[in-house]
Structures are given as structure tokens and as C-alpha cells.
Amino acid sequence: MSTVTKKELVDRIAEKLQFKRVIVKRVTQQFLDEIIAELGRGNRLEFRDFGVFECKQRAARVAQNPKTMERVTVPSKRTVKFKVGRLMKLKMQEIAKAQASRDGQAVPAAAATK
């Protein structure tokens, strides 16, 4: 598995759509900035069939430092949760099945139906 950067995505989109790279980069960055701004306001972002981004508040808790075994108070914090949409879930299942059959492995029933 490899990492795909924003630059690589911008290059692919610019090539496919025959747009200048700088325009695609600006649109992509504005899109990401808007997502961050909406999540910062506590709003939920829903992209039909792709997924949903939501802000969640994690409660404060007491943790333990594994090296010193000292108890540490961890304050509450906001985090982002992503729930996969219907079409993305189906596409990921198809990819998993194709990879498993290519590798000669059986796909576990639980993974195939989730």
C-alpha cells in the first residue's frame, strides 16, 4: 500500500480534465479549507454515497504512562469521525474480493458482508 499526496491527486485531475494544474490545486485547496471550516463550526458534512464527516467531543479521561506507570489526566478534545458511505463501502468490498481472488485467498464472510 502506498501514500498518495494532494499533489499527485491534483496532477491526475488536471490531466484528466485538461485544466491547468494551478486551477485544480486552488479548487482542491479551497474544497479542503471549506471542509475544515465547517467541521470547525461543529457542522456535519455529508457527501452522498461517499461518506459523512462529523465532529465528536472526546471526554476527559485518566490514562497511564506505560514507561513510568504514572497516571496522567488527558483533557477532553474534539476529533473528526468519518463514516463510509454506501457506494464507497461496496467499492472497497469489490476491491477486497478482487485482491483476495488474485492472491488465491478466500474472503472471510464477515468482511464480505460488512
C-alpha positions in Angstrom: 0.0 0.0 0.0 1.4 3.4 -0.9 0.6 7.0 0.0 -1.0 9.3 -2.5 -0.3 13.0 -1.9 -2.5 16.0 -2.7 -0.1 17.0 -5.4 -0.5 13.6 -7.1 -4.3 13.9 -7.0 -4.2 17.4 -8.4 -1.9 16.2 -11.2 -4.2 13.3 -12.1 -7.4 15.5 -12.1 -5.7 18.3 -14.1 -4.6 15.7 -16.7 -8.0 14.0 -16.9 -10.0 17.3 -17.1 -7.4 19.1 -19.3 -7.3 22.0 -16.8 -4.2 23.9 -15.7 -2.7 22.3 -12.6 -2.7 25.6 -10.7 -6.5 26.0 -11.1 -7.1 22.4 -10.0 -4.8 22.9 -7.0 -6.7 26.1 -6.0 -10.1 24.4 -6.2 -8.9 21.4 -4.3 -7.3 23.5 -1.5 -10.5 25.7 -1.3 -12.6 22.5 -1.0 -10.4 21.2 1.8 -10.4 24.6 3.6 -14.3 24.6 3.4 -14.4 21.1 5.0 -12.1 22.2 7.8 -14.1 25.4 8.4 -17.5 23.5 8.5 -16.1 20.9 10.9 -14.6 23.7 13.0 -18.1 25.2 13.3 -19.3 21.8 14.6 -21.3 21.0 11.4 -21.7 17.6 9.8 -20.6 17.2 6.2 -22.4 14.6 4.2 -21.3 13.5 0.7 -23.9 11.1 -0.5 -22.7 7.6 -1.1 -19.1 8.7 -0.3 -19.3 9.3 3.5 -20.0 11.6 6.4 -17.6 13.7 8.4 -18.6 14.6 11.9 -17.0 16.4 14.9 -17.1 14.4 18.1 -16.2 15.5 21.6 -14.0 13.0 23.4 -14.4 13.0 27.1 -11.6 13.7 29.5 -10.0 10.6 30.9 -7.2 9.3 33.1 -4.5 7.4 31.2 -1.3 5.7 32.3 2.2 6.3 31.0 3.4 2.8 30.1 7.1 3.6 30.9 6.6 5.2 34.3 3.2 3.7 35.2 2.3 7.3 36.3 -1.4 8.3 35.9 -1.9 11.2 33.6 -5.0 13.3 33.1 -6.0 13.6 29.4 -8.2 16.6 28.7 -11.3 16.4 26.6 -10.8 17.2 22.9 -12.6 17.5 19.6 -11.9 14.9 16.9 -13.3 14.1 13.5 -15.1 10.9 12.7 -15.6 9.6 9.2 -18.3 7.1 8.4 -18.0 5.4 5.0 -20.9 5.8 2.6 -22.8 3.1 0.7 -21.0 3.2 -2.7 -17.6 3.5 -1.2 -18.3 0.5 1.1 -19.4 -1.5 -1.9 -16.4 -0.4 -4.0 -14.0 -1.4 -1.1 -15.7 -4.8 -0.8 -15.3 -5.4 -4.6 -11.6 -4.4 -4.4 -11.0 -6.7 -1.4 -12.7 -9.6 -3.2 -10.7 -9.0 -6.4 -7.4 -8.8 -4.4 -8.3 -11.9 -2.4 -9.1 -13.9 -5.6 -5.9 -12.6 -7.3 -3.9 -13.7 -4.2 -5.7 -17.1 -4.0 -7.3 -16.3 -0.7 -10.8 -16.7 0.5 -12.6 -13.6 1.7 -14.0 -14.1 5.2 -17.8 -13.9 5.3 -17.8 -11.2 7.9 -15.6 -8.9 5.7 -17.6 -9.6 2.6 -20.9 -8.6 4.3 -19.9 -5.6 6.3 
